[in-house]
Amino acid sequence: MSLQDITDRITKAESAAGRAEGSVQLIAVSKVQPNDRVEAVLEQGHRCFGENRVQEAAGKWPTFRERFPDVALHLIGPLQTNKARQAIELCDAIHSVDRPKLAKSLARLAQEMGTCPELFIQINTGEEDQKAGVFPADADTFIAECRGLDLPVRGLMCIPPVDEEPALHFALLARIAERNGLDGLSMGMSGDFESAITLGATHVRVGSAIFGARVRPQE
């Protein structure tokens, strides 16, 4: 696979779903990837990237942004409240708003700093104990709470259970978004993004299919 392969598949999926070309944003997930691989994708002209951890993003992206100032950085992993200020400073979007305490921290910091990234509320569509996110039954209330805090809620995000049909979870996320007047849907990864696009994804998160297998640091 390559960046071009993935973008071609996204274009075909958009067309098959009767959607406008370019309506889906590809987030190249660069977590745990060596800088030379990330740089190669930047050199190809791609500018939207995703990181799981604030600390890793802080060590990587300020230097890249000196050369590529138009990069858009999305935080797609869990966010601790004590990292919220750094996340606001670094990121253009945060996809993992998943609890009232974090929402309140982001709202307070947004007021103080005069800026806030686009926010996606993470929905735990599979109601998995080990996974972050708001349960579907609590989604409407939490979305309203975030709006009440004057947060810029762009949409919803989910990570389906690995052993279930992802399309069922994408459809559930789309229904929750529609009834709450949200059009941003961050859903779909390397193995299922075409299905996600069919069901309305606006942002898909693809990593190893673009960069190759992740290279973790030596112990």
C-alpha positions as CSV (number, residue, x, y, z in Angstrom):
1,M,0.0,0.0,0.0
2,S,1.0,3.6,-0.3
3,L,-0.5,7.1,0.2
4,Q,-1.6,7.1,-3.5
5,D,-3.3,3.7,-3.2
6,I,-5.3,4.9,-0.2
7,T,-6.3,8.2,-1.7
8,D,-7.4,6.4,-4.9
9,R,-9.6,4.0,-2.8
10,I,-11.1,6.9,-0.9
11,T,-12.0,8.6,-4.2
12,K,-13.6,5.4,-5.5
13,A,-15.6,4.9,-2.2
14,E,-16.8,8.5,-2.4
15,S,-18.0,8.0,-5.9
16,A,-19.7,4.6,-5.1
17,A,-21.5,6.3,-2.2
18,G,-22.7,9.2,-4.4
19,R,-20.6,11.6,-2.4
20,A,-18.5,14.5,-3.7
21,E,-14.9,13.9,-4.4
22,G,-12.9,15.3,-1.5
23,S,-15.7,15.1,1.0
24,V,-13.7,12.6,3.1
25,Q,-10.5,13.8,4.9
26,L,-7.7,11.2,5.2
27,I,-5.9,11.4,8.6
28,A,-2.5,9.7,8.1
29,V,-1.9,8.1,11.5
30,S,1.8,8.7,12.2
31,K,2.0,7.4,15.8
32,V,5.1,5.3,16.5
33,Q,6.4,5.9,13.0
34,P,10.0,6.9,12.3
35,N,10.4,10.5,11.2
36,D,11.8,9.6,7.9
37,R,8.6,7.8,7.0
38,V,6.5,10.8,8.1
39,E,8.7,13.1,6.2
40,A,8.3,11.0,3.0
41,V,4.5,11.4,3.3
42,L,4.8,15.1,3.9
43,E,7.0,15.4,0.8
44,Q,4.2,13.8,-1.2
45,G,2.0,16.7,-0.3
46,H,-0.2,15.2,2.4
47,R,-0.9,17.6,5.3
48,C,-3.4,15.9,7.7
49,F,-1.9,13.6,10.3
50,G,-3.0,11.9,13.5
51,E,-1.2,11.1,16.7
52,N,-2.3,9.1,19.7
53,R,-0.3,10.8,22.5
54,V,0.3,14.4,23.2
55,Q,3.9,13.7,24.3
56,E,4.8,12.0,21.1
57,A,3.2,14.8,19.0
58,A,5.1,17.4,21.0
59,G,8.4,15.7,20.2
60,K,7.7,15.4,16.5
61,W,5.5,18.1,15.0
62,P,6.9,21.5,16.0
63,T,10.0,20.7,14.0
64,F,8.1,19.4,11.0
65,R,5.8,22.5,11.1
66,E,8.8,24.8,10.7
67,R,9.1,23.3,7.2
68,F,5.5,22.4,6.6
69,P,3.4,25.1,8.3
70,D,0.1,24.1,6.8
71,V,0.1,20.7,8.6
72,A,-3.2,19.9,10.4
73,L,-2.6,17.7,13.4
74,H,-5.4,15.6,14.9
75,L,-5.2,13.9,18.3
76,I,-7.0,10.6,18.0
77,G,-5.9,8.9,21.3
78,P,-7.0,9.3,24.9
79,L,-6.4,12.7,26.4
80,Q,-5.5,13.2,30.1
81,T,-6.8,16.5,31.6
82,N,-3.3,17.4,32.6
83,K,-2.3,17.3,28.9
84,A,-5.2,19.4,27.7
85,R,-3.4,22.7,27.5
86,Q,-0.6,21.2,25.5
87,A,-3.1,19.5,23.2
88,I,-4.9,22.8,22.5
89,E,-1.5,24.4,21.7
90,L,-0.5,21.6,19.4
91,C,-3.6,20.2,17.7
92,D,-6.1,21.4,15.1
93,A,-8.6,18.7,16.2
94,I,-9.2,16.4,19.2
95,H,-11.2,13.2,18.5
96,S,-11.3,11.8,22.0
97,V,-13.5,14.0,24.1
98,D,-15.0,11.3,26.3
99,R,-16.0,12.5,29.8
100,P,-17.4,15.6,31.5
101,K,-14.1,16.3,33.4
102,L,-12.2,16.6,30.2
103,A,-14.9,18.7,28.5
104,K,-14.9,21.2,31.5
105,S,-11.1,21.4,31.4
106,L,-11.1,22.1,27.6
107,A,-13.8,24.8,28.1
108,R,-11.9,26.5,30.8
109,L,-8.7,26.5,28.8
110,A,-10.4,27.6,25.6
111,Q,-11.8,30.7,27.5
112,E,-8.3,31.4,29.0
113,M,-6.4,30.9,25.8
114,G,-8.9,32.3,23.3
115,T,-8.7,29.3,21.0
116,C,-9.9,25.7,20.8
117,P,-9.4,22.9,18.3
118,E,-12.3,21.3,16.6
119,L,-13.7,18.6,18.9
120,F,-15.1,15.1,18.2
121,I,-16.9,13.3,21.0
122,Q,-15.9,9.7,21.3
123,I,-18.8,7.3,21.5
124,N,-18.1,3.8,22.9
125,T,-20.5,2.1,20.4
126,G,-19.7,-1.4,21.6
127,E,-20.0,-0.5,25.3
128,E,-16.7,-2.1,26.0
129,D,-15.4,-1.7,29.5
130,Q,-11.8,-1.4,28.5
131,K,-12.4,1.3,25.9
132,A,-12.9,5.0,26.4
133,G,-16.0,6.9,25.2
134,V,-19.5,7.8,26.1
135,F,-22.1,5.0,25.9
136,P,-24.7,5.5,23.2
137,A,-27.5,6.0,25.8
138,D,-25.6,8.9,27.3
139,A,-24.5,10.5,24.0
140,D,-27.3,13.1,23.6
141,T,-26.9,14.3,27.2
142,F,-23.1,14.6,26.9
143,I,-23.3,16.4,23.5
144,A,-25.7,18.9,25.0
145,E,-23.4,19.4,28.0
146,C,-20.4,20.1,25.7
147,R,-22.5,22.6,23.7
148,G,-23.6,24.2,26.9
149,L,-19.9,24.8,27.7
150,D,-19.6,26.6,24.3
151,L,-17.2,24.0,23.0
152,P,-16.8,23.7,19.2
153,V,-18.2,20.2,18.7
154,R,-17.5,19.2,15.1
155,G,-18.8,15.6,15.3
156,L,-18.5,12.1,16.7
157,M,-15.8,9.4,16.7
158,C,-15.9,5.7,17.3
159,I,-13.6,2.6,17.3
160,P,-15.7,-0.5,16.7
161,P,-15.0,-3.7,18.6
162,V,-12.5,-5.9,16.8
163,D,-14.8,-8.9,16.7
164,E,-18.0,-7.2,15.4
165,E,-19.2,-6.0,12.0
166,P,-17.9,-2.4,11.9
167,A,-20.7,-1.2,9.7
168,L,-23.2,-1.7,12.5
169,H,-21.2,0.7,14.7
170,F,-20.7,3.2,11.9
171,A,-24.5,3.3,11.3
172,L,-25.1,3.7,15.0
173,L,-22.7,6.6,15.2
174,A,-24.3,8.2,12.1
175,R,-27.7,8.0,13.7
176,I,-26.5,9.7,16.9
177,A,-24.8,12.4,14.9
178,E,-27.9,13.1,12.7
179,R,-30.3,13.4,15.6
180,N,-27.9,15.9,17.3
181,G,-27.4,18.0,14.1
182,L,-23.7,17.0,13.7
183,D,-22.2,16.2,10.3
184,G,-18.6,15.2,11.4
185,L,-18.0,11.5,11.6
186,S,-14.5,10.2,12.5
187,M,-14.8,6.5,11.7
188,G,-13.0,3.9,9.7
189,M,-9.5,2.7,9.7
190,S,-7.2,0.7,7.4
191,G,-9.4,-2.4,7.2
192,D,-12.8,-0.8,7.0
193,F,-12.7,2.8,5.8
194,E,-14.6,2.1,2.6
195,S,-17.5,0.8,4.6
196,A,-17.3,3.9,6.8
197,I,-17.3,6.2,3.8
198,T,-20.5,4.5,2.5
199,L,-22.1,5.2,5.9
200,G,-21.1,8.9,6.0
201,A,-17.6,9.1,7.4
202,T,-16.0,12.6,7.0
203,H,-12.7,11.6,8.5
204,V,-10.9,8.2,8.1
205,R,-7.9,7.2,10.1
206,V,-5.3,5.2,8.2
207,G,-1.8,4.3,9.5
208,S,0.1,1.2,8.6
209,A,-1.4,1.0,5.1
210,I,0.3,4.3,4.3
211,F,3.5,4.1,6.4
212,G,4.1,0.4,6.7
213,A,4.2,-1.6,9.9
214,R,4.8,0.4,13.1
215,V,8.4,0.5,14.4
216,R,8.4,0.5,18.2
217,P,11.4,1.7,20.1
218,Q,13.9,-0.9,21.2
219,E,13.6,-2.1,24.8
